[in-house]
Amino acid sequence: MINRCRGRKIKLHGFNNLTKSLSFNIYDICYARSKASQLDYLEYIDEEYNSEKLRCILEEVTNIIEAKVVNISTQDYDPRGASVTVLINEGHYPRTEGVLAHLDKSHIAAHTYPENNTNTGISTFRVDIDVSTCGMISPLRALDFLIDSFDSDIVLMDYRVRGFTRDINGRKIYIDHDITSIQDYVSDELLEKYTAYDINIVSDNIFHTKMVLKNLKMENYLFGPESEKMTKNERGRIKSLLKKEMQEIFECRNIFERG
């Protein structure tokens, strides 16, 4: 039987050994018609989300979840992309038989993947973020900040609680907080902007939510000077391409047009 411990504070024996893992795939879509504009877009993304910018975002995540930084590793790649890994702890220092140990089994990692389709002009920027915490600190606190930190057209999120800890009576505890959906921890204001869909296995503490932006404003998706001279029909065609790209990523499948 799974102990949910809903609505009451759990008294634990020793340290909380539960591992809470939150994984993001965040996508930003853009249209750049010419090869020069496509290259400019990739350069822009590389600068906008280089390792230093990612580092600042992840350091703020650490502050939000009330953790402490142990170590940071950064890397910019040639020709594209960046990675940042942050080792964190809860700031909890237990003593056992006179030995002082710090708990550094938690981490945050971010990796970027800019790419473009030279045939259609659609460029898709993806950032993967993993937040894994051990103890009382929760990655769910940083949901709104992470979604807002990127031009998030599509957000795919997975959250899982692993392992078990024990209460003072020695009984196993498999989860220490209330959750039925990741959406429980996203603000109503933010959820209003997206269509959200859940696939949850609550009995196994596995939660999946995917979100796609409801309203597509063309001025936010066109990159390059040639986009300013588009005809109404051309803008309509590009809007359809953008919607198709977003829907394919949201549904994780290719959409084939009939005709």
Wavefront OBJ file of the C-alpha trace (Angstrom):
o trace
v 0.000 0.000 0.000
v 1.347 3.417 -0.945
v 1.524 5.955 1.872
v 0.401 9.317 0.540
v 0.377 11.231 3.845
v -1.988 13.827 2.439
v -2.729 16.956 4.409
v -0.357 16.382 7.342
v 3.279 17.035 8.075
v 5.384 13.865 8.076
v 7.757 13.247 10.957
v 10.752 11.523 9.415
v 13.462 9.320 10.815
v 16.702 10.961 9.714
v 17.162 12.516 6.273
v 14.486 12.636 3.557
v 15.751 10.175 0.915
v 13.053 10.869 -1.693
v 14.345 12.024 -5.076
v 12.114 14.447 -6.991
v 12.958 14.774 -10.683
v 11.502 17.383 -13.037
v 12.387 17.306 -16.751
v 11.519 19.979 -19.318
v 11.598 20.100 -23.088
v 10.916 23.714 -24.052
v 10.521 24.714 -27.711
v 10.623 28.105 -29.415
v 9.501 28.216 -33.061
v 10.451 30.829 -35.659
v 10.241 31.446 -39.422
v 13.212 32.792 -41.371
v 12.871 32.677 -45.164
v 16.350 33.399 -46.528
v 19.474 31.421 -45.703
v 21.051 34.599 -44.334
v 18.117 35.141 -41.960
v 18.183 31.494 -40.898
v 21.861 31.842 -40.012
v 21.157 35.132 -38.197
v 18.451 33.405 -36.164
v 20.801 30.629 -35.105
v 23.423 33.218 -34.149
v 20.803 35.161 -32.191
v 19.713 32.041 -30.262
v 23.323 31.112 -29.557
v 23.895 34.547 -28.054
v 20.536 34.836 -26.268
v 20.926 31.457 -24.572
v 24.661 30.980 -24.256
v 26.164 29.229 -21.243
v 26.412 32.456 -19.244
v 22.710 33.232 -19.725
v 21.790 29.648 -18.847
v 23.988 29.863 -15.779
v 22.080 32.926 -14.552
v 18.746 31.173 -15.096
v 19.834 28.049 -13.216
v 21.301 30.075 -10.364
v 17.924 31.792 -9.988
v 16.204 28.389 -10.005
v 18.522 27.406 -7.152
v 17.427 30.497 -5.209
v 13.737 29.840 -5.877
v 13.849 26.272 -4.577
v 15.959 27.457 -1.615
v 18.970 25.298 -2.384
v 22.673 26.113 -2.352
v 25.201 25.877 -5.176
v 28.061 23.413 -4.649
v 29.607 23.531 -8.128
v 28.832 24.905 -11.615
v 30.133 23.629 -14.958
v 29.480 25.505 -18.232
v 30.201 24.758 -21.881
v 29.514 26.518 -25.193
v 29.699 24.281 -28.263
v 30.988 24.855 -31.790
v 29.081 25.562 -33.932
v 25.870 25.686 -31.823
v 24.458 25.022 -28.392
v 25.412 25.291 -24.747
v 25.272 23.249 -21.547
v 25.288 24.117 -17.856
v 25.313 21.717 -14.920
v 24.817 22.883 -11.329
v 25.452 20.621 -8.365
v 23.285 21.773 -5.455
v 22.417 20.811 -1.912
v 19.716 21.550 0.604
v 22.045 23.407 2.913
v 21.478 20.626 5.439
v 24.536 19.314 7.234
v 23.886 16.277 9.457
v 26.541 14.923 11.804
v 26.998 11.176 12.104
v 29.558 9.821 14.555
v 31.440 13.088 14.496
v 31.669 13.216 10.692
v 30.348 16.318 8.907
v 28.842 15.579 5.477
v 27.023 17.794 3.007
v 24.215 16.477 0.827
v 25.154 17.092 -2.801
v 22.939 14.509 -4.489
v 20.853 17.168 -6.225
v 21.553 18.850 -9.535
v 20.189 21.077 -12.295
v 21.260 20.698 -15.926
v 20.363 22.608 -19.089
v 21.255 21.849 -22.724
v 20.258 23.814 -25.840
v 19.588 22.467 -29.341
v 19.067 25.109 -32.071
v 18.189 23.756 -35.537
v 16.436 24.823 -38.718
v 14.676 23.353 -41.748
v 16.224 25.014 -44.800
v 13.402 23.715 -47.020
v 10.531 25.364 -45.152
v 12.314 28.180 -43.300
v 11.021 26.903 -39.941
v 13.598 27.065 -37.161
v 13.089 25.236 -33.882
v 15.052 25.979 -30.731
v 14.864 23.395 -27.940
v 16.198 23.581 -24.418
v 16.220 20.552 -22.130
v 16.240 21.206 -18.391
v 16.504 18.600 -15.642
v 16.045 19.456 -11.971
v 16.664 16.582 -9.590
v 16.447 17.228 -5.847
v 16.922 15.125 -2.747
v 15.405 16.096 0.581
v 12.750 18.726 1.259
v 13.645 21.110 -1.584
v 11.179 20.817 -4.463
v 11.808 21.546 -8.179
v 8.086 22.307 -8.611
v 8.585 25.753 -7.077
v 10.503 26.874 -10.173
v 7.879 25.925 -12.794
v 6.565 29.412 -13.600
v 10.033 30.949 -13.672
v 11.445 28.329 -16.047
v 8.525 28.581 -18.479
v 8.761 32.393 -18.440
v 12.549 32.388 -18.894
v 12.248 31.146 -22.479
v 9.948 32.036 -25.386
v 8.037 28.854 -24.656
v 5.708 27.855 -27.502
v 5.588 24.214 -26.418
v 6.468 22.842 -22.990
v 6.744 19.108 -22.293
v 7.236 18.243 -18.620
v 7.831 15.032 -16.696
v 7.846 14.819 -12.900
v 8.579 11.752 -10.834
v 9.197 10.978 -7.177
v 11.605 8.074 -6.712
v 12.695 5.928 -3.803
v 11.332 6.045 -0.282
v 12.097 7.473 3.120
v 10.860 6.462 6.572
v 8.795 8.094 9.266
v 9.732 7.941 12.952
v 7.871 4.618 13.258
v 9.958 3.040 10.474
v 7.128 3.002 7.928
v 8.097 3.638 4.290
v 7.003 6.957 2.760
v 6.911 7.112 -1.059
v 5.769 10.733 -1.456
v 5.778 13.660 0.954
v 3.565 16.229 -0.777
v 0.174 16.560 -2.457
v 0.083 16.352 -6.244
v -2.403 15.061 -8.808
v -0.933 16.946 -11.793
v 2.040 19.155 -12.638
v -0.577 21.785 -13.478
v -1.297 22.044 -9.731
v 1.995 23.941 -9.465
v 1.629 26.216 -12.510
v -0.034 29.589 -11.937
v -3.537 30.149 -13.329
v -2.267 33.234 -15.172
v 0.299 31.173 -17.039
v -2.044 28.265 -17.721
v -4.499 30.680 -19.372
v -2.009 31.164 -22.207
v -1.696 27.451 -23.017
v -3.663 24.390 -23.963
v -2.516 21.760 -21.455
v -2.860 17.991 -21.481
v -1.983 15.435 -18.793
v -0.939 11.804 -18.753
v -0.484 10.766 -15.110
v 0.119 7.514 -13.266
v -0.648 8.815 -9.790
v -0.267 5.399 -8.131
v 3.369 5.288 -9.289
v 4.108 8.984 -8.665
v 4.656 9.644 -12.386
v 3.256 12.851 -13.908
v 3.424 14.169 -17.478
v 2.046 17.481 -18.741
v 2.415 19.067 -22.156
v 1.432 22.621 -23.056
v 1.115 24.484 -26.339
v 0.563 28.220 -26.712
v -3.046 29.083 -27.601
v -2.595 32.301 -29.554
v -0.032 32.682 -32.316
v 0.877 36.332 -33.008
v 2.761 36.424 -36.287
v 5.017 39.339 -35.359
v 6.568 37.134 -32.656
v 7.537 34.411 -35.143
v 8.995 36.206 -38.180
v 12.766 36.705 -38.324
v 14.679 38.666 -40.946
v 14.029 41.880 -42.943
v 12.354 40.080 -45.876
v 9.480 39.057 -43.564
v 8.297 42.685 -43.464
v 7.364 42.541 -47.176
v 5.164 39.435 -47.048
v 1.779 39.481 -48.734
v -1.372 38.538 -46.835
v -1.481 35.155 -48.580
v 2.153 34.491 -47.783
v 1.594 35.335 -44.104
v -1.334 32.937 -44.056
v 0.781 30.160 -45.538
v 3.572 30.748 -43.027
v 1.106 30.818 -40.140
v -0.172 27.404 -41.224
v 3.405 26.081 -41.343
v 4.102 27.382 -37.846
v 0.899 25.869 -36.450
v 1.709 22.537 -38.089
v 5.211 22.531 -36.611
v 3.877 23.333 -33.128
v 1.142 20.710 -33.344
v 3.577 18.025 -34.486
v 5.891 18.702 -31.547
v 2.966 18.880 -29.112
v 1.585 15.553 -30.337
v 5.067 14.023 -30.864
v 4.123 12.826 -34.350
v 4.321 14.027 -37.947
v 1.168 15.444 -39.496
v 0.875 14.546 -43.177
v -1.222 16.790 -45.350
v -3.708 15.169 -47.669
v -4.039 16.189 -51.174
l 1 2 3 4 5 6 7 8 9 10 11 12 13 14 15 16 17 18 19 20 21 22 23 24 25 26 27 28 29 30 31 32 33 34 35 36 37 38 39 40 41 42 43 44 45 46 47 48 49 50 51 52 53 54 55 56 57 58 59 60 61 62 63 64 65 66 67 68 69 70 71 72 73 74 75 76 77 78 79 80 81 82 83 84 85 86 87 88 89 90 91 92 93 94 95 96 97 98 99 100 101 102 103 104 105 106 107 108 109 110 111 112 113 114 115 116 117 118 119 120 121 122 123 124 125 126 127 128 129 130 131 132 133 134 135 136 137 138 139 140 141 142 143 144 145 146 147 148 149 150 151 152 153 154 155 156 157 158 159 160 161 162 163 164 165 166 167 168 169 170 171 172 173 174 175 176 177 178 179 180 181 182 183 184 185 186 187 188 189 190 191 192 193 194 195 196 197 198 199 200 201 202 203 204 205 206 207 208 209 210 211 212 213 214 215 216 217 218 219 220 221 222 223 224 225 226 227 228 229 230 231 232 233 234 235 236 237 238 239 240 241 242 243 244 245 246 247 248 249 250 251 252 253 254 255 256 257 258 259
